[in-house]
């Protein structure tokens, strides 16, 4: 998924970049593209400049503006390709080099951006935009999202089954790390103990951000000697930006319990506020068990990023779920508060209630910490 703060930073930088009227080709569509870009309509800006590029190919300034438009729209791969073409045509144009350096930074290719900054410094040491490029690069290096993360959470649950009561615990340890500019891998160990009966599940996942605000992931899990968890499962999903503040999200999961298996499809939408600090996510939950047993449900969640990047989340759901190969309807509520104590350390406190129809009621409290490490 693309970073909203990064996208708006790109917009601000591009608005302050040399305007379209600098283009040697006299075409009113340049001004129209600038207006569209400044209004946030990157698709329209790209379309207009692409039309000019098709009529006047190999113009370096046109290619610079087109690369800027691609970057503002979040397509950093195409932006970099376009700006490299422009630089080959005009190797002494430092505006093109600066634009290429910014696109490299936004795509996470910081070493290449550093090389471009060094080349600009050699060719034009007094370039007035070079300090801004270096500051942008330093902020990107300090961005916690570019560091590996290790997280630990522990949940204590009080469970009522008929007339009896029990205490359950669940401990999850995970680590995730970037392996490329747009790719992260995640490993997780989840141990759940239900009054002396424990299942240990291992999870692996790979996340990949694509262009234009899209992202995909693929995950797999297996449980050693399971009593209530699945033997193994596969899950794939992602999201794509439909409009400026609306994204489609979807996930498909298949789980095998040995004696039975289930398939779950979860399409939904996420609606984000204009400033990116609040969102609502609604999903439809479609569940198929063996024998074409179809059931459905829904979930809704809201997230609010407030004072100094604290995150408040709350939600509710009703859906079919399988445990030990048996399917029951679940009704649940949850809330959580995540506090960034430093730029590396987060603490999360959560609570949830779950009622499994015809089975048990569970109330849980979760405490979690996450630490980002590395330079």
NURODREN-836868 format. One record per residue (C-alpha): residue in three letters; y, x negated, z; residue number from 1; chain. Coordinates in nm, 3 decimals, decimal comma, always signed. Example, Ala and Ser with C-alpha at 12.3 -4.5 7.8 and 13.67 -1.06 7.14 Angstrom:
<mikes>
MIKE|ala|-0,450|-1,230|+0,780|1|A
MIKE|ser|-0,106|-1,367|+0,714|2|A
</mikes>
This chain:
<mikes>
MIKE|unk|+0,000|+0,000|+0,000|1|A
MIKE|unk|+0,353|-0,127|-0,074|2|A
MIKE|unk|+0,589|-0,207|+0,216|3|A
MIKE|unk|+0,886|+0,041|+0,222|4|A
MIKE|unk|+1,112|-0,212|+0,396|5|A
MIKE|unk|+1,024|-0,476|+0,137|6|A
MIKE|unk|+1,093|-0,231|-0,149|7|A
MIKE|unk|+1,437|-0,141|-0,016|8|A
MIKE|unk|+1,516|-0,506|+0,042|9|A
MIKE|unk|+1,430|-0,561|-0,323|10|A
MIKE|unk|+1,664|-0,280|-0,423|11|A
MIKE|unk|+1,953|-0,426|-0,220|12|A
MIKE|unk|+1,901|-0,771|-0,370|13|A
MIKE|unk|+1,880|-0,634|-0,722|14|A
MIKE|unk|+2,192|-0,421|-0,678|15|A
MIKE|unk|+2,378|-0,735|-0,577|16|A
MIKE|unk|+2,229|-0,930|-0,869|17|A
MIKE|unk|+2,424|-0,975|-1,196|18|A
MIKE|unk|+2,490|-0,638|-1,355|19|A
MIKE|unk|+2,351|-0,508|-1,679|20|A
MIKE|unk|+2,685|-0,545|-1,858|21|A
MIKE|unk|+2,618|-0,921|-1,870|22|A
MIKE|unk|+2,358|-0,864|-2,138|23|A
MIKE|unk|+2,454|-1,018|-2,472|24|A
MIKE|unk|+2,322|-0,711|-2,651|25|A
MIKE|unk|+2,581|-0,435|-2,645|26|A
MIKE|unk|+2,381|-0,124|-2,565|27|A
MIKE|unk|+2,497|+0,167|-2,343|28|A
MIKE|unk|+2,141|+0,204|-2,214|29|A
MIKE|unk|+2,196|-0,103|-1,995|30|A
MIKE|unk|+2,462|+0,084|-1,799|31|A
MIKE|unk|+2,240|+0,394|-1,785|32|A
MIKE|unk|+1,956|+0,180|-1,651|33|A
MIKE|unk|+2,182|+0,031|-1,382|34|A
MIKE|unk|+2,285|+0,381|-1,270|35|A
MIKE|unk|+1,923|+0,495|-1,260|36|A
MIKE|unk|+1,814|+0,185|-1,067|37|A
MIKE|unk|+2,092|+0,221|-0,810|38|A
MIKE|unk|+1,990|+0,586|-0,763|39|A
MIKE|unk|+1,631|+0,481|-0,695|40|A
MIKE|unk|+1,493|+0,613|-1,025|41|A
MIKE|unk|+1,310|+0,293|-1,116|42|A
MIKE|unk|+1,086|+0,463|-1,370|43|A
MIKE|unk|+1,387|+0,574|-1,573|44|A
MIKE|unk|+1,549|+0,230|-1,547|45|A
MIKE|unk|+1,229|+0,062|-1,668|46|A
MIKE|unk|+1,193|+0,307|-1,957|47|A
MIKE|unk|+1,548|+0,243|-2,081|48|A
MIKE|unk|+1,522|-0,137|-2,067|49|A
MIKE|unk|+1,176|-0,131|-2,225|50|A
MIKE|unk|+1,327|+0,061|-2,516|51|A
MIKE|unk|+1,595|-0,207|-2,558|52|A
MIKE|unk|+1,334|-0,484|-2,531|53|A
MIKE|unk|+1,125|-0,319|-2,804|54|A
MIKE|unk|+1,427|-0,309|-3,039|55|A
MIKE|unk|+1,556|-0,657|-2,947|56|A
MIKE|unk|+1,253|-0,866|-2,844|57|A
MIKE|unk|+1,281|-1,210|-2,686|58|A
MIKE|unk|+1,629|-1,166|-2,543|59|A
MIKE|unk|+1,628|-1,358|-2,210|60|A
MIKE|unk|+1,888|-1,142|-2,037|61|A
MIKE|unk|+1,708|-0,822|-2,133|62|A
MIKE|unk|+1,384|-0,967|-2,002|63|A
MIKE|unk|+1,557|-1,067|-1,676|64|A
MIKE|unk|+1,686|-0,715|-1,624|65|A
MIKE|unk|+1,346|-0,571|-1,715|66|A
MIKE|unk|+1,174|-0,804|-1,468|67|A
MIKE|unk|+1,423|-0,698|-1,200|68|A
MIKE|unk|+1,347|-0,334|-1,272|69|A
MIKE|unk|+0,971|-0,392|-1,249|70|A
MIKE|unk|+1,020|-0,569|-0,915|71|A
MIKE|unk|+1,237|-0,286|-0,780|72|A
MIKE|unk|+0,961|-0,042|-0,876|73|A
MIKE|unk|+0,703|-0,250|-0,688|74|A
MIKE|unk|+0,516|-0,390|-0,991|75|A
MIKE|unk|+0,547|-0,756|-0,893|76|A
MIKE|unk|+0,272|-0,879|-1,125|77|A
MIKE|unk|+0,445|-0,741|-1,435|78|A
MIKE|unk|+0,783|-0,853|-1,300|79|A
MIKE|unk|+0,662|-1,212|-1,267|80|A
MIKE|unk|+0,503|-1,211|-1,613|81|A
MIKE|unk|+0,824|-1,077|-1,768|82|A
MIKE|unk|+1,051|-1,322|-1,584|83|A
MIKE|unk|+0,828|-1,615|-1,680|84|A
MIKE|unk|+0,871|-1,512|-2,046|85|A
MIKE|unk|+1,246|-1,502|-1,995|86|A
MIKE|unk|+1,246|-1,845|-1,834|87|A
MIKE|unk|+1,054|-1,998|-2,124|88|A
MIKE|unk|+1,324|-1,865|-2,358|89|A
MIKE|unk|+1,613|-1,982|-2,136|90|A
MIKE|unk|+1,489|-2,259|-1,902|91|A
MIKE|unk|+1,844|-2,347|-1,790|92|A
MIKE|unk|+1,937|-1,990|-1,690|93|A
MIKE|unk|+1,937|-2,003|-1,309|94|A
MIKE|unk|+1,985|-1,625|-1,278|95|A
MIKE|unk|+1,640|-1,587|-1,434|96|A
MIKE|unk|+1,500|-1,852|-1,199|97|A
MIKE|unk|+1,649|-1,672|-0,897|98|A
MIKE|unk|+1,503|-1,340|-1,010|99|A
MIKE|unk|+1,163|-1,504|-1,057|100|A
MIKE|unk|+1,186|-1,663|-0,712|101|A
MIKE|unk|+1,261|-1,327|-0,548|102|A
MIKE|unk|+0,970|-1,160|-0,728|103|A
MIKE|unk|+0,742|-1,442|-0,612|104|A
MIKE|unk|+0,853|-1,392|-0,252|105|A
MIKE|unk|+0,800|-1,015|-0,261|106|A
MIKE|unk|+0,451|-1,065|-0,405|107|A
MIKE|unk|+0,361|-1,312|-0,129|108|A
MIKE|unk|+0,349|-1,621|-0,356|109|A
MIKE|unk|+0,567|-1,825|-0,123|110|A
MIKE|unk|+0,459|-2,172|-0,232|111|A
MIKE|unk|+0,548|-2,093|-0,593|112|A
MIKE|unk|+0,881|-1,947|-0,479|113|A
MIKE|unk|+0,949|-2,270|-0,288|114|A
MIKE|unk|+0,885|-2,471|-0,604|115|A
MIKE|unk|+1,131|-2,255|-0,798|116|A
MIKE|unk|+1,394|-2,296|-0,525|117|A
MIKE|unk|+1,350|-2,674|-0,546|118|A
MIKE|unk|+1,394|-2,665|-0,924|119|A
MIKE|unk|+1,714|-2,460|-0,889|120|A
MIKE|unk|+1,845|-2,707|-0,629|121|A
MIKE|unk|+1,786|-2,998|-0,868|122|A
MIKE|unk|+1,948|-2,825|-1,165|123|A
MIKE|unk|+2,235|-2,658|-0,980|124|A
MIKE|unk|+2,263|-2,771|-0,615|125|A
MIKE|unk|+2,580|-2,569|-0,554|126|A
MIKE|unk|+2,428|-2,237|-0,677|127|A
MIKE|unk|+2,582|-1,976|-0,448|128|A
MIKE|unk|+2,267|-1,757|-0,446|129|A
MIKE|unk|+2,027|-2,038|-0,355|130|A
MIKE|unk|+2,087|-2,011|+0,025|131|A
MIKE|unk|+2,010|-1,637|+0,009|132|A
MIKE|unk|+1,686|-1,710|-0,177|133|A
MIKE|unk|+1,584|-1,961|+0,090|134|A
MIKE|unk|+1,668|-1,720|+0,373|135|A
MIKE|unk|+1,460|-1,450|+0,203|136|A
MIKE|unk|+1,172|-1,696|+0,175|137|A
MIKE|unk|+1,197|-1,797|+0,542|138|A
MIKE|unk|+1,193|-1,433|+0,653|139|A
MIKE|unk|+0,885|-1,375|+0,440|140|A
MIKE|unk|+0,708|-1,672|+0,601|141|A
MIKE|unk|+0,787|-1,530|+0,945|142|A
MIKE|unk|+0,670|-1,179|+0,853|143|A
MIKE|unk|+0,379|-1,087|+1,085|144|A
MIKE|unk|+0,206|-0,905|+0,798|145|A
MIKE|unk|+0,141|-1,244|+0,636|146|A
MIKE|unk|-0,053|-1,369|+0,940|147|A
MIKE|unk|-0,413|-1,310|+1,047|148|A
MIKE|unk|-0,460|-1,060|+1,329|149|A
MIKE|unk|-0,719|-1,017|+1,602|150|A
MIKE|unk|-0,737|-0,687|+1,791|151|A
MIKE|unk|-0,927|-0,560|+2,094|152|A
MIKE|unk|-0,945|-0,202|+2,217|153|A
MIKE|unk|-1,137|-0,036|+2,498|154|A
MIKE|unk|-1,186|+0,338|+2,543|155|A
MIKE|unk|-1,303|+0,505|+2,860|156|A
MIKE|unk|-1,421|+0,864|+2,814|157|A
MIKE|unk|-1,513|+1,139|+3,057|158|A
MIKE|unk|-1,776|+1,363|+2,902|159|A
MIKE|unk|-1,905|+1,706|+3,000|160|A
MIKE|unk|-2,242|+1,811|+2,859|161|A
MIKE|unk|-2,339|+2,156|+2,985|162|A
MIKE|unk|-2,327|+2,131|+3,365|163|A
MIKE|unk|-2,355|+1,753|+3,377|164|A
MIKE|unk|-2,092|+1,481|+3,351|165|A
MIKE|unk|-2,105|+1,125|+3,222|166|A
MIKE|unk|-1,882|+0,826|+3,156|167|A
MIKE|unk|-1,886|+0,667|+2,811|168|A
MIKE|unk|-1,719|+0,349|+2,691|169|A
MIKE|unk|-1,636|+0,205|+2,351|170|A
MIKE|unk|-1,516|-0,148|+2,279|171|A
MIKE|unk|-1,393|-0,258|+1,937|172|A
MIKE|unk|-1,309|-0,614|+1,833|173|A
MIKE|unk|-1,164|-0,670|+1,486|174|A
MIKE|unk|-1,006|-0,948|+1,287|175|A
MIKE|unk|-0,823|-0,922|+0,956|176|A
MIKE|unk|-0,660|-1,186|+0,744|177|A
MIKE|unk|-0,488|-1,222|+0,406|178|A
MIKE|unk|-0,701|-1,396|+0,144|179|A
MIKE|unk|-0,453|-1,352|-0,144|180|A
MIKE|unk|-0,101|-1,221|-0,198|181|A
MIKE|unk|-0,218|-0,859|-0,213|182|A
MIKE|unk|-0,561|-0,875|-0,053|183|A
MIKE|unk|-0,683|-0,866|+0,308|184|A
MIKE|unk|-1,033|-0,870|+0,454|185|A
MIKE|unk|-1,133|-0,704|+0,780|186|A
MIKE|unk|-1,432|-0,759|+1,007|187|A
MIKE|unk|-1,513|-0,537|+1,305|188|A
MIKE|unk|-1,771|-0,502|+1,583|189|A
MIKE|unk|-1,785|-0,163|+1,756|190|A
MIKE|unk|-2,000|-0,118|+2,068|191|A
MIKE|unk|-2,029|+0,235|+2,211|192|A
MIKE|unk|-2,217|+0,294|+2,535|193|A
MIKE|unk|-2,313|+0,648|+2,624|194|A
MIKE|unk|-2,439|+0,649|+2,983|195|A
MIKE|unk|-2,667|+0,351|+2,927|196|A
MIKE|unk|-2,755|+0,409|+2,559|197|A
MIKE|unk|-2,557|+0,175|+2,334|198|A
MIKE|unk|-2,509|+0,144|+1,959|199|A
MIKE|unk|-2,354|-0,164|+1,798|200|A
MIKE|unk|-2,196|-0,118|+1,459|201|A
MIKE|unk|-2,070|-0,392|+1,224|202|A
MIKE|unk|-1,798|-0,310|+0,969|203|A
MIKE|unk|-1,658|-0,509|+0,677|204|A
MIKE|unk|-1,363|-0,401|+0,462|205|A
MIKE|unk|-1,146|-0,538|+0,182|206|A
MIKE|unk|-0,796|-0,399|+0,117|207|A
MIKE|unk|-0,608|-0,453|-0,208|208|A
MIKE|unk|-0,247|-0,358|-0,279|209|A
MIKE|unk|-0,175|-0,268|-0,640|210|A
MIKE|unk|+0,145|-0,222|-0,835|211|A
MIKE|unk|+0,382|+0,073|-0,802|212|A
MIKE|unk|+0,301|+0,154|-0,440|213|A
MIKE|unk|-0,074|+0,195|-0,485|214|A
MIKE|unk|-0,355|+0,052|-0,270|215|A
MIKE|unk|-0,735|+0,067|-0,258|216|A
MIKE|unk|-1,004|-0,036|-0,012|217|A
MIKE|unk|-1,381|-0,066|+0,006|218|A
MIKE|unk|-1,576|-0,074|+0,334|219|A
MIKE|unk|-1,936|-0,088|+0,451|220|A
MIKE|unk|-2,106|-0,066|+0,789|221|A
MIKE|unk|-2,448|-0,089|+0,949|222|A
MIKE|unk|-2,577|-0,021|+1,301|223|A
MIKE|unk|-2,850|-0,219|+1,473|224|A
MIKE|unk|-3,125|+0,009|+1,612|225|A
MIKE|unk|-2,903|+0,320|+1,610|226|A
MIKE|unk|-2,948|+0,607|+1,854|227|A
MIKE|unk|-2,653|+0,826|+1,752|228|A
MIKE|unk|-2,456|+0,626|+1,491|229|A
MIKE|unk|-2,546|+0,606|+1,121|230|A
MIKE|unk|-2,793|+0,344|+0,996|231|A
MIKE|unk|-2,542|+0,241|+0,729|232|A
MIKE|unk|-2,242|+0,376|+0,543|233|A
MIKE|unk|-2,016|+0,301|+0,246|234|A
MIKE|unk|-1,655|+0,409|+0,216|235|A
MIKE|unk|-1,393|+0,375|-0,057|236|A
MIKE|unk|-1,041|+0,506|-0,073|237|A
MIKE|unk|-0,678|+0,440|-0,144|238|A
MIKE|unk|-0,340|+0,586|-0,212|239|A
MIKE|unk|-0,092|+0,617|-0,495|240|A
MIKE|unk|+0,278|+0,698|-0,483|241|A
MIKE|unk|+0,346|+1,031|-0,651|242|A
MIKE|unk|+0,718|+1,051|-0,583|243|A
MIKE|unk|+0,969|+0,842|-0,390|244|A
MIKE|unk|+0,854|+0,973|-0,051|245|A
MIKE|unk|+0,520|+1,138|-0,133|246|A
MIKE|unk|+0,184|+0,964|-0,170|247|A
MIKE|unk|-0,162|+1,095|-0,253|248|A
MIKE|unk|-0,436|+0,955|-0,031|249|A
MIKE|unk|-0,810|+0,992|-0,068|250|A
MIKE|unk|-1,136|+0,861|+0,076|251|A
MIKE|unk|-1,504|+0,905|-0,010|252|A
MIKE|unk|-1,774|+0,817|+0,244|253|A
MIKE|unk|-2,153|+0,829|+0,240|254|A
MIKE|unk|-2,356|+0,774|+0,559|255|A
MIKE|unk|-2,731|+0,748|+0,604|256|A
MIKE|unk|-2,888|+0,848|+0,939|257|A
MIKE|unk|-3,244|+0,767|+0,842|258|A
MIKE|unk|-3,374|+1,123|+0,861|259|A
MIKE|unk|-3,068|+1,267|+0,683|260|A
MIKE|unk|-2,749|+1,165|+0,505|261|A
MIKE|unk|-2,399|+1,306|+0,459|262|A
MIKE|unk|-2,115|+1,265|+0,209|263|A
MIKE|unk|-1,752|+1,329|+0,298|264|A
MIKE|unk|-1,451|+1,354|+0,063|265|A
MIKE|unk|-1,102|+1,353|+0,216|266|A
MIKE|unk|-0,807|+1,411|-0,020|267|A
MIKE|unk|-0,459|+1,447|+0,125|268|A
MIKE|unk|-0,088|+1,374|+0,104|269|A
MIKE|unk|+0,154|+1,166|+0,308|270|A
MIKE|unk|+0,518|+1,274|+0,316|271|A
MIKE|unk|+0,767|+1,015|+0,437|272|A
MIKE|unk|+1,127|+1,055|+0,547|273|A
MIKE|unk|+1,404|+0,906|+0,336|274|A
MIKE|unk|+1,452|+0,616|+0,578|275|A
MIKE|unk|+1,076|+0,550|+0,596|276|A
MIKE|unk|+1,060|+0,586|+0,975|277|A
MIKE|unk|+0,876|+0,917|+0,999|278|A
MIKE|unk|+0,579|+1,060|+0,810|279|A
MIKE|unk|+0,338|+1,352|+0,808|280|A
MIKE|unk|-0,015|+1,314|+0,675|281|A
MIKE|unk|-0,234|+1,615|+0,595|282|A
MIKE|unk|-0,594|+1,588|+0,472|283|A
MIKE|unk|-0,867|+1,825|+0,360|284|A
MIKE|unk|-1,211|+1,726|+0,492|285|A
MIKE|unk|-1,503|+1,823|+0,267|286|A
MIKE|unk|-1,852|+1,761|+0,407|287|A
MIKE|unk|-2,190|+1,778|+0,234|288|A
MIKE|unk|-2,518|+1,735|+0,424|289|A
MIKE|unk|-2,863|+1,721|+0,268|290|A
MIKE|unk|-2,976|+2,045|+0,108|291|A
MIKE|unk|-2,626|+2,116|-0,036|292|A
MIKE|unk|-2,497|+2,220|+0,307|293|A
MIKE|unk|-2,121|+2,227|+0,240|294|A
MIKE|unk|-1,860|+2,263|+0,515|295|A
MIKE|unk|-1,491|+2,181|+0,535|296|A
MIKE|unk|-1,205|+2,117|+0,773|297|A
MIKE|unk|-0,862|+1,958|+0,796|298|A
MIKE|unk|-0,655|+1,704|+0,984|299|A
MIKE|unk|-0,281|+1,659|+1,037|300|A
MIKE|unk|-0,097|+1,362|+1,180|301|A
MIKE|unk|+0,264|+1,263|+1,235|302|A
MIKE|unk|+0,399|+0,911|+1,289|303|A
MIKE|unk|+0,746|+0,820|+1,414|304|A
MIKE|unk|+0,885|+0,466|+1,407|305|A
MIKE|unk|+1,168|+0,461|+1,660|306|A
MIKE|unk|+1,340|+0,225|+1,904|307|A
MIKE|unk|+1,281|-0,140|+1,806|308|A
MIKE|unk|+0,980|-0,054|+1,585|309|A
MIKE|unk|+0,785|+0,134|+1,853|310|A
MIKE|unk|+0,542|+0,377|+1,691|311|A
MIKE|unk|+0,456|+0,722|+1,826|312|A
MIKE|unk|+0,161|+0,906|+1,668|313|A
MIKE|unk|+0,009|+1,248|+1,731|314|A
MIKE|unk|-0,234|+1,472|+1,549|315|A
MIKE|unk|-0,500|+1,740|+1,549|316|A
MIKE|unk|-0,809|+1,817|+1,343|317|A
MIKE|unk|-1,104|+2,049|+1,303|318|A
MIKE|unk|-1,390|+1,925|+1,089|319|A
MIKE|unk|-1,770|+1,899|+1,056|320|A
MIKE|unk|-1,923|+1,574|+1,179|321|A
MIKE|unk|-2,270|+1,423|+1,205|322|A
MIKE|unk|-2,424|+1,243|+1,503|323|A
MIKE|unk|-2,788|+1,144|+1,530|324|A
MIKE|unk|-2,837|+1,334|+1,204|325|A
MIKE|unk|-2,708|+1,664|+1,347|326|A
MIKE|unk|-2,395|+1,831|+1,210|327|A
MIKE|unk|-2,154|+2,012|+1,441|328|A
MIKE|unk|-1,792|+2,123|+1,418|329|A
MIKE|unk|-1,541|+1,912|+1,606|330|A
MIKE|unk|-1,197|+2,011|+1,730|331|A
MIKE|unk|-0,976|+1,726|+1,842|332|A
MIKE|unk|-0,626|+1,628|+1,951|333|A
MIKE|unk|-0,480|+1,283|+2,001|334|A
MIKE|unk|-0,162|+1,091|+2,074|335|A
MIKE|unk|-0,077|+0,722|+2,089|336|A
MIKE|unk|+0,215|+0,488|+2,153|337|A
MIKE|unk|+0,226|+0,139|+2,001|338|A
MIKE|unk|+0,476|-0,111|+2,142|339|A
MIKE|unk|+0,556|-0,446|+1,976|340|A
MIKE|unk|+0,612|-0,671|+2,278|341|A
MIKE|unk|+0,683|-0,967|+2,047|342|A
MIKE|unk|+0,666|-1,022|+1,672|343|A
MIKE|unk|+0,304|-1,131|+1,727|344|A
MIKE|unk|+0,179|-0,910|+2,011|345|A
MIKE|unk|+0,133|-0,530|+2,001|346|A
MIKE|unk|+0,003|-0,308|+2,279|347|A
MIKE|unk|-0,132|+0,042|+2,215|348|A
MIKE|unk|-0,198|+0,322|+2,465|349|A
MIKE|unk|-0,371|+0,636|+2,341|350|A
MIKE|unk|-0,539|+0,951|+2,464|351|A
MIKE|unk|-0,760|+1,202|+2,286|352|A
MIKE|unk|-0,961|+1,517|+2,348|353|A
MIKE|unk|-1,268|+1,618|+2,148|354|A
MIKE|unk|-1,472|+1,936|+2,167|355|A
MIKE|unk|-1,801|+1,926|+1,977|356|A
MIKE|unk|-1,912|+2,288|+1,937|357|A
MIKE|unk|-2,254|+2,348|+2,094|358|A
MIKE|unk|-2,265|+1,998|+2,240|359|A
MIKE|unk|-2,013|+1,815|+2,461|360|A
MIKE|unk|-1,646|+1,792|+2,555|361|A
MIKE|unk|-1,491|+1,445|+2,574|362|A
MIKE|unk|-1,156|+1,321|+2,707|363|A
MIKE|unk|-1,073|+0,958|+2,637|364|A
MIKE|unk|-0,805|+0,700|+2,717|365|A
MIKE|unk|-0,768|+0,388|+2,502|366|A
MIKE|unk|-0,591|+0,060|+2,569|367|A
MIKE|unk|-0,560|-0,186|+2,283|368|A
MIKE|unk|-0,390|-0,518|+2,209|369|A
MIKE|unk|-0,337|-0,690|+1,876|370|A
MIKE|unk|-0,230|-1,053|+1,829|371|A
MIKE|unk|-0,111|-1,207|+1,504|372|A
MIKE|unk|-0,157|-1,581|+1,493|373|A
MIKE|unk|-0,090|-1,868|+1,261|374|A
MIKE|unk|+0,232|-2,036|+1,143|375|A
</mikes>
